[in-house]
């Protein structure tokens, strides 16, 4: 059985799309091949790595990638996880579904490290819920 190829797309590919990729790898088993990319990639945010590690999902080896690297790659689904990525999402030939899940950007959280971690945890859990429903 071929695995479904799913690309999670965000602006920076530093938090939300990285967490979604990690969740689909974790929850989807061998039914999915998960990727993430950004329209303007930045390094993976350390608090995203920490938040995911807290629930047993290791994304520390994931790298931030540009959506341009997926041009021509046949995908079964593209999931935008932020409004700006949806607005600038290039047409991608070969994918059969385009979904949009809007999540707050935890990288924009302010306050103490613990206050920022609370935002990362909330967004992590929201993403987990959506990915869990998607992977059923």
C-alpha positions, 0 to 999 in steps of 0.5 A: 500500500502506498503511503499518503504524502502530506505537506504541512505548510506554514510561513516560517516552518519553525513551529506549527508545521513542524509540530504537525509533521511530527504529530502525523509521523507519530499518529499516522504510522506507516499510512502517511509520509509527512513533510513540512515547509515554509514560504519563508523558512526559519530555524525550528523553534526550540520551544516547539521541540521542547513542547513536543518532547514533553508528550513523547514526540521528538522533532529535534531532527527535523529541518526547516525547508522551503516550499520551493523544494516541493515543486513537482513533488506529487502530494496527496494533500497540502495542509496550510496551518496559518492564514499567511501561508494559505494566502501565499500558497503556490499552486502545487500540481499533483496534490488531490486535497488542500486543507486549511487549519488556522492556528495561533503562531506560538513564536509570537507569544510574549512573557516569561519562558513559562508563559510562552511555553503555555502557548506552545503547549496549547497550540501543540494540543490543538494541532494534535487534535486536528491531526488525530482526526485527519489520520483516522 
